[in-house]
Amino acid sequence: MAPVCFTDTALFKVITMQTLSILVKPDLASDLPIRAIQFGEGNFLRGFLDWMLFKLNQKHLFNGRVVAVQPTEHGRTVPILKEQDGLYNVILHGFENGKSVETIETVNTIGDFINPYDEEQWSKLRNYARNPEVRFVFSNTTEAGIVYEKQALDEKHAPATFPAKLTVLLHDRFLAFKGTGNCGESGITVMPCELIEDNGTRLREIVKKHASDFGFESEFQAYLDEDCQFLNTLVDRVVSGYPKADAESYEKKIGFHDRLMTCGEKFHFLAIEGPDSVDTLLPFRKAGLNVVIAPDITPYRLRKVRILNGTHTSNVPAAYICGLETVDQMMSDDITGKFARSVIYDEIIPAVKLDKGMLKEFADAVVARFMDPSMHHQLVSILMNCASKMRARVIPSLLDARSQGVLPKKLCFAVAAFLCLYRNAEGKVPVRVQRENGSVGEFRDDENAVRILSAAWAPYNRTEASAQMVVKAALSDVSLWGRDLSSDLDVVSLTAKLTHAIVSDGVRATMRDLLEHD
């Protein structure tokens, strides 16, 4: 169906979602069965995995859709998905043969949408888990999502965390097939996309803990080990999200009002750790997608998490405090751009124990991807759940450098800038940040992390000695870092000095001083 053109901007703006359905549903809605439960409905999953499944369906290689599950009580996407019948547009940018290219595709992978914090919808989700056609669970609940929090089982209401919900669903499926003679159909392939090391293995461990907490039978534990497979993965695509500045021009191209359109880069990469049989279950490679299936994906994960994600997480706090808005602005800025490159080439790459040529080649490609101005990748979206990202993406490079006898000044600065985000948080979510351009920004983080990090600032009185107390309190909290980071006195001392400098002299001045005296 050709896009409908609108010449009256005001009329264009008031198109209703009923009109959306009338315009596009006959051509674009899918009647394929639900084959997967997906925890997460944010920009990344919609612009990465759901897009990949869409490409599989175009080639009749998956022949199914997903039910998208809102992972937290604060989610706002499920109602919009319902209004738009699960349809949204993925807009991809890149360079081919030296020219800028753009594709726009209306994706119809999401077939149903559930808020599990509603009792009736939680019951509906549990019925999906019992459906023989459902054979997969996908997720992206951020690094903060795959966590163990002991909780009681409530038959009527969904547990709070993603792993606990998954435990209940898998147990429902186990019971539904038990004794039917069709147990071969009961196994589920769980493929988490969260950026933590050994995400599938970690998720299985937490599910088994919940199974024990909930008093589930030993046969269920065996079912998890023998009939279900939890795949470790690595995902890579920058998905910048809703193109706020260009939304109207895109809607004119698309022909309808789309509140969930999401932009990303054409580049995509997925590494799956598992047997060759995964290639048959999920034939991404047959569809021509950039997917690797291997018995060990550690090298792919390490280079991506440390260089691409580590560069984001280590540099975005300072850039955001400066008043910048997007990744390309950060990379193009005289100070923040030079600083980010130095973090990559001078501190992260030397710390990572992989082939340096391979790392540099990957880093060069990452810098080029970050420079693409068409992405409009918002810094504030990268700041979401910043504490868990710092733990997974930046602290390991700092610790590796220390194990080699190096005190990485710029990574210590990254920690200092990160801590400064919480200086005026007052223990509240969203975190409010006073920026150096006079604006006030907000981002969301784990409530416990916000309480700990904002409380750490209590003794600060604008002296370096008090900054030392702030840093020691923040870095000593084992619940945040998995270990006591304050035992490294050199790291504490340098980070405190830089924290005090940021508050006293400003982010840019502190970065400039580090660059000039490196």
C-alpha positions in Angstrom: 0.0 0.0 0.0 1.4 3.4 -1.0 1.9 5.9 1.8 -0.9 8.4 2.2 0.3 12.0 1.7 -0.9 14.9 3.8 -0.5 18.5 2.9 -2.2 20.0 5.9 0.2 19.8 8.8 -2.4 20.4 11.4 -4.6 17.6 10.0 -1.6 15.3 9.7 -0.9 15.8 13.4 -4.3 14.7 14.6 -4.5 11.4 12.8 -5.9 8.9 15.3 -4.8 5.4 15.9 -8.1 4.1 14.4 -7.1 5.8 11.2 -3.7 4.1 11.5 -5.4 0.7 11.6 -7.6 1.5 8.7 -4.7 2.7 6.6 -2.2 0.0 7.2 -3.6 -3.1 8.9 -5.0 -4.8 5.8 -1.5 -4.8 4.2 0.8 -5.0 7.2 -0.8 -6.8 10.1 0.2 -10.4 10.5 -1.8 -13.4 11.4 1.2 -15.6 12.2 0.9 -17.5 15.6 2.6 -16.3 18.8 5.8 -18.4 19.1 7.8 -16.4 21.7 7.4 -14.6 24.9 9.5 -11.4 25.0 10.3 -9.6 28.2 10.9 -6.0 27.1 9.2 -3.7 24.6 11.7 -0.9 24.4 13.5 0.7 21.5 16.4 -1.8 21.5 14.4 -5.0 21.3 12.0 -3.5 18.7 14.8 -2.2 16.6 17.1 -5.2 16.9 15.6 -8.7 17.7 12.0 -7.9 16.6 13.4 -6.5 13.3 15.5 -9.7 12.9 12.5 -11.9 13.4 10.6 -9.7 10.9 13.4 -10.4 8.4 13.1 -14.2 9.2 9.3 -14.0 8.6 9.8 -12.3 5.3 11.8 -15.4 4.2 9.3 -17.8 5.9 12.0 -19.0 8.3 10.4 -18.3 11.7 6.7 -18.0 10.9 5.8 -16.5 14.2 5.3 -13.4 16.3 6.1 -12.5 19.9 4.0 -11.4 22.9 5.8 -8.3 24.3 5.7 -8.2 28.1 6.2 -5.0 30.1 9.2 -5.7 32.4 8.5 -3.1 35.1 5.5 -1.4 36.6 6.6 2.0 35.2 6.4 0.9 31.5 4.6 3.1 29.1 5.0 1.3 25.8 2.4 -1.5 26.0 -0.6 0.8 25.8 0.9 2.5 22.7 1.6 -0.9 21.1 -2.0 -1.8 21.7 -3.2 1.4 20.1 -1.0 0.8 17.1 -1.9 -2.9 16.8 1.7 -3.8 17.4 2.9 -1.9 14.3 5.8 0.5 14.3 8.6 1.6 11.9 12.3 0.8 12.1 14.4 3.5 10.4 18.0 2.4 9.7 21.0 4.6 8.7 24.4 3.7 7.4 27.0 4.2 4.7 27.3 1.9 1.7 29.9 2.5 -1.1 30.7 5.9 0.4 27.1 7.1 0.4 24.6 7.6 3.2 21.7 5.2 3.0 18.4 4.9 4.8 15.7 2.2 5.0 12.2 2.4 6.6 10.3 -0.8 7.3 7.0 -1.3 9.1 7.6 -4.2 11.5 4.8 -6.5 12.5 6.6 -9.0 14.8 4.7 -8.1 18.0 1.4 -9.9 18.0 0.2 -9.2 21.6 1.2 -7.0 24.5 0.9 -7.6 28.2 1.2 -5.7 31.4 1.8 -8.5 33.9 1.1 -6.2 36.8 -2.5 -6.5 35.9 -4.0 -9.6 37.4 -6.0 -10.6 34.3 -3.1 -10.0 31.9 -0.7 -12.0 34.2 -3.1 -14.9 33.9 -3.2 -14.5 30.1 0.6 -14.5 30.0 0.7 -17.8 32.0 -1.7 -19.3 29.4 0.8 -18.3 26.7 3.5 -20.3 28.6 1.3 -23.4 28.4 0.8 -23.1 24.6 2.7 -25.8 22.7 3.4 -23.3 19.8 5.4 -21.0 22.1 9.0 -22.3 22.1 11.1 -19.3 22.9 11.7 -16.6 25.5 13.6 -13.5 24.6 14.5 -10.6 26.9 16.2 -7.3 27.3 15.5 -5.9 30.7 18.9 -4.1 30.9 21.8 -5.2 33.1 19.6 -4.5 36.2 17.0 -7.0 35.1 18.8 -10.2 35.6 19.0 -10.1 39.3 18.1 -12.3 42.2 15.7 -10.9 44.8 14.1 -13.5 47.1 10.4 -13.1 47.1 7.3 -15.1 48.1 5.1 -16.8 45.5 1.7 -15.3 44.9 -0.6 -17.3 42.7 -2.6 -14.3 41.6 0.0 -11.7 41.1 3.2 -11.5 39.0 6.5 -11.5 40.9 8.5 -8.3 40.9 11.5 -9.4 38.9 12.0 -10.8 35.4 13.7 -14.0 36.5 11.0 -14.7 39.1 8.3 -14.2 36.5 10.1 -16.5 34.1 10.4 -19.2 36.8 6.6 -19.2 37.3 6.0 -19.3 33.5 8.4 -22.2 33.0 6.9 -24.1 35.9 3.4 -23.6 34.4 4.7 -25.1 31.2 6.3 -28.0 33.0 3.0 -28.8 34.7 1.0 -28.4 31.5 3.0 -31.0 29.7 3.8 -33.3 32.6 2.2 -36.8 32.1 0.8 -35.9 28.7 3.2 -37.9 26.6 4.2 -34.8 24.8 7.1 -33.7 27.0 9.3 -33.4 24.0 7.3 -30.4 23.0 7.7 -28.7 26.4 11.3 -27.5 26.2 11.9 -23.7 25.9 14.8 -21.9 24.4 15.6 -18.9 26.5 17.7 -16.2 24.8 18.4 -13.2 26.9 19.9 -10.1 25.2 21.0 -8.2 28.4 24.6 -7.1 28.3 26.0 -9.1 31.1 28.6 -11.8 30.9 27.2 -15.3 30.5 23.7 -13.9 30.5 21.9 -17.2 29.8 23.9 -19.1 32.4 23.3 -16.4 35.0 19.6 -16.4 34.2 19.3 -20.2 34.6 21.1 -20.0 38.0 18.6 -17.4 39.3 15.6 -19.2 37.9 16.7 -22.4 39.8 17.1 -20.3 43.0 13.6 -19.0 42.6 12.4 -22.6 41.9 13.8 -23.7 45.3 12.4 -20.6 47.0 8.9 -21.3 45.6 9.1 -25.0 46.7 8.8 -26.4 43.2 9.5 -30.1 42.8 12.9 -31.5 42.0 11.6 -32.8 38.6 11.2 -29.1 37.6 14.9 -28.5 38.3 15.7 -31.4 36.1 13.4 -30.0 33.4 15.3 -26.7 33.4 18.6 -28.5 32.9 17.6 -31.2 30.5 14.7 -29.8 28.4 15.3 -26.1 28.4 18.3 -24.3 27.0 19.5 -20.9 28.2 21.7 -19.4 25.5 24.5 -16.9 26.3 24.4 -14.0 23.7 26.0 -10.8 22.7 24.0 -8.2 20.8 25.4 -5.2 18.9 23.4 -2.4 17.2 23.1 1.2 18.2 19.4 1.9 18.5 18.9 5.6 19.2 15.1 5.5 19.6 12.4 7.9 18.7 13.6 10.6 16.3 12.0 13.5 18.0 13.6 16.2 15.9 12.7 14.5 12.6 9.4 12.7 13.6 7.2 14.9 11.4 9.3 14.4 8.3 9.4 10.7 8.8 5.6 10.5 9.3 5.1 12.2 6.0 7.3 9.5 4.4 5.5 6.7 6.3 2.0 8.0 5.8 0.7 7.7 9.3 1.3 8.9 12.9 3.7 6.5 14.6 4.6 7.1 18.3 6.9 4.1 18.4 9.1 4.6 15.3 12.7 3.9 16.3 16.0 4.8 14.6 19.1 2.7 14.5 22.2 1.9 12.5 22.2 -0.6 9.7 25.0 -2.4 11.3 23.9 -5.3 13.5 25.6 -8.3 15.1 24.5 -11.1 17.2 26.7 -13.8 18.7 25.0 -16.9 20.2 26.9 -19.4 22.4 25.5 -22.8 21.7 25.4 -25.9 19.5 24.9 -26.0 15.8 21.3 -27.0 16.3 20.6 -23.3 17.3 21.1 -22.5 13.6 18.0 -24.7 12.8 15.9 -23.3 15.6 16.7 -19.7 14.7 18.0 -19.6 11.1 19.3 -16.0 11.3 22.3 -16.8 9.2 20.2 -18.4 6.5 18.3 -15.1 6.2 21.6 -13.3 5.6 21.8 -11.6 9.0 25.1 -10.9 10.7 25.0 -13.7 13.3 27.7 -16.0 14.7 26.9 -19.2 16.5 29.9 -20.6 18.4 30.8 -22.7 21.4 32.5 -19.8 23.1 31.6 -16.1 22.4 33.9 -14.6 25.0 36.2 -12.7 22.6 33.2 -11.1 20.8 31.6 -10.2 24.1 34.7 -8.8 25.7 35.6 -6.5 22.8 32.1 -5.2 22.4 31.2 -4.6 26.1 34.6 -3.0 26.9 35.0 -0.9 23.7 31.6 0.0 22.4 29.5 -0.1 25.6 32.4 0.9 27.8 33.1 4.0 25.7 29.4 5.0 26.0 29.2 4.4 29.8 32.6 6.0 30.6 32.1 9.1 28.6 28.4 9.9 28.6 28.1 11.1 32.3 30.7 13.9 31.7 29.3 14.8 28.3 25.7 15.0 29.7 26.9 17.2 32.6 28.5 19.4 30.0 25.2 20.0 28.4 25.6 17.9 25.3 22.6 15.8 24.0 23.7 13.1 21.6 26.6 10.7 21.0 27.7 12.3 17.7 27.8 15.7 19.5 30.0 14.1 22.2 32.4 12.7 19.6 32.6 15.9 17.6 33.2 18.2 20.5 36.8 19.4 20.8 37.2 18.3 24.4 34.8 15.4 25.0 35.5 13.8 21.6 39.3 13.9 22.1 38.8 12.6 25.6 36.6 9.7 24.5 39.1 8.6 21.9 41.9 8.7 24.5 39.8 6.5 26.8 39.4 3.9 24.1 42.9 3.8 22.6 45.0 4.8 25.6 43.3 3.0 28.5 40.6 0.5 27.4 42.5 -1.3 24.6 45.7 -1.7 26.6 43.8 -3.2 29.5 41.8 -5.8 27.5 43.6 -9.1 27.2 42.9 -9.8 23.5 44.8 -9.2 20.3 45.5 -5.5 20.0 45.1 -5.4 16.3 41.7 -6.9 16.4 40.7 -4.5 19.2 42.0 -1.4 17.3 40.2 -2.4 14.1 36.9 -2.8 16.1 37.5 0.5 17.9 38.0 2.3 14.6 34.7 1.0 13.4 33.0 2.0 16.7 34.3 5.6 16.5 33.0 5.9 12.9 29.6 4.5 14.0 29.5 7.0 16.9 30.2 9.9 14.6 27.1 9.3 12.4 25.0 12.4 13.0 21.9 10.8 11.6 21.6 8.5 14.6 20.7 11.2 17.2 21.6 8.7 19.9 20.5 10.5 23.1 22.9 10.6 26.0 20.0 10.5 28.5 18.9 7.1 27.1 22.4 5.7 27.7 22.3 7.0 31.3 19.4 4.7 32.1 20.4 2.2 34.8 23.8 3.8 34.7 25.1 2.2 37.9 24.7 -1.4 36.7 26.2 -0.4 33.3 29.2 1.1 35.1 29.7 -2.1 37.0 29.5 -4.3 33.9 31.2 -2.1 31.3 33.8 0.2 32.9 34.9 -1.1 36.2 36.3 -4.4 34.7 38.7 -2.3 32.4 39.8 -0.2 35.4 40.5 -3.4 37.4 42.4 -5.0 34.5 44.6 -1.9 34.2 45.3 -2.1 37.9 46.3 -5.7 37.6 48.9 -4.6 35.1 50.2 -2.0 37.5 48.6 1.0 35.6 46.5 3.7 37.3 44.2 4.7 34.4 43.5 8.4 35.0 40.7 8.8 32.5 38.8 5.8 33.7 39.1 7.2 37.2 37.7 10.4 35.8 34.8 8.4 34.3 34.0 7.1 37.8 34.2 10.6 39.2 31.9 12.0 36.6 29.5 9.1 37.2 29.4 9.9 40.9 28.8 13.6 40.2 25.5 12.6 38.5 24.1 11.8 41.9 25.3 14.8 43.9 21.9 16.4 44.0 19.7 13.3 43.6 18.4 13.4 47.2 17.8 9.6 46.9 15.0 10.1 44.4 14.2 8.6 41.0 14.3 10.1 38.4 17.8 11.5 39.2 17.9 15.2 38.6 21.2 16.6 37.2 22.3 20.2 37.2 24.1 20.7 33.9 26.9 23.2 33.2 24.9 24.9 30.4 22.2 25.8 33.0 19.7 23.2 32.2 18.4 20.4 34.5 18.2 16.9 33.2 16.7 13.7 34.5 17.4 10.0 34.0 16.2 6.8 35.7 18.4 4.4 37.7 17.9 1.6 40.1 16.3 3.0 43.3 18.8 1.3 45.6 21.7 2.5 43.6 20.4 6.1 43.7 19.9 5.9 47.5 23.4 4.6 48.1 25.2 7.0 45.7 23.3 10.1 46.8 23.8 9.3 50.5 27.5 9.0 49.8 27.6 12.8 49.1 26.4 13.7 52.6 29.9 14.6 54.0 31.0 16.7 51.0 31.8 20.3 52.0 33.8 21.4 48.9 37.1 20.1 50.1 39.2 17.3 48.6 39.3 15.5 52.0 35.5 15.4 52.0 35.5 14.2 48.4 37.7 11.3 49.5 34.9 10.4 52.0 32.3 10.5 49.2 34.3 8.3 46.9 35.2 5.8 49.6 31.6 5.5 50.7 30.4 5.0 47.1 33.1 2.5 46.1 33.0 0.4 49.2 29.4 -0.7 48.7 29.6 -4.4 47.7 25.9 -4.4 46.6 26.8 -2.0 43.8 30.0 -3.4 42.6 30.2 -7.0 43.8 33.3 -6.2 45.7 34.8 -3.4 47.8 36.5 -1.1 45.3 37.7 1.3 48.0 40.5 -1.1 49.0 42.6 0.4 46.2 43.8 3.5 47.9 45.4 5.0 44.7 42.1 4.7 42.8 40.2 6.3 45.7 42.7 9.1 46.0 42.8 10.0 42.3 39.0 9.6 41.8 38.4 11.9 44.9 40.8 14.5 43.5 39.0 14.4 40.1 35.5 14.5 41.8 36.5 17.6 43.7 37.9 19.2 40.5 34.7 18.5 38.6 32.6 20.3 41.3 35.1 23.1 41.8 36.4 23.8 38.3 33.8 22.1 36.0 33.8 19.0 33.8 35.4 20.6 30.7 38.2 22.2 32.6 39.0 19.0 34.4 39.0 17.0 31.1 41.2 19.6 29.4 43.7 19.5 32.3 43.9 15.6 32.0 44.4 15.8 28.3 47.1 18.5 28.5 49.1 16.7 31.3 48.7 13.2 30.1 
